[in-house]
Amino acid sequence: MTGKERRLMFERDRLMERIGKRNDIAVEAYGFTPEGFPVRYKVDYYIRSICAVESPETLGKENAVNPPVFAEHFIMDISIPPGYPAIDSMPEFRFRTVSEKGEPIPHPWHPNIRWFGDFAGRVCMNFPDTYVELAWGVERVARYLKYELYHALNELPYPEDQTVAAWVIRQGEPYDWIYFN
């Protein structure tokens, strides 16, 4: 077995060990190399979190109030690139924004998760320059969903979605809407 194959198996085992016992997160491998090593995962989060705001077309307008909308189930995919585990081939964490039938599904409204545009659903992990496990990333995203962890200031490390970050600073924090857990 190659070093990369051992790493892929290690990641699978750690995910099952750390996440497999939780009732708020489920992980399933669904993409494999020709040799049978997992390179894609589906992660189901059963965590109540913000999935949108009311009247998003008024965001940024003076005196606009945009209360949060909540959902309790989110689906994220993890894709491991061919060059993994090199530092320049980090896994991609992305929430699904549409179902297999092409219908929109809830995805998180969080400053570190892209809401708008071509990269909607992309999760900014702010990986450290050192060793990181997939299980660490899955647990970190759970903290994002609970708003235990977020970065909304327009400074390094920049938020993934500036619109959501502005909402968090102007409305989410002042109205205590992000303190729901």
Secondary structure, 3 states (H helix, E strand, C coil): CCHHHHHHHHHHHHHHHHHCCCCCEEEEEEEECCCCCEEEEEEEECCCEEEEECCHHHCCCCCCCCCEEEECCEEEEEECCCCCCCCCCCCEEEECCECCCCCECCCCCECCECCCCCCCCEECCCCCCCCCCHHHHHHHHHHHHCCCCCCCCCCCCCCCCHHHHHHHHHHHCCCCCCCCC
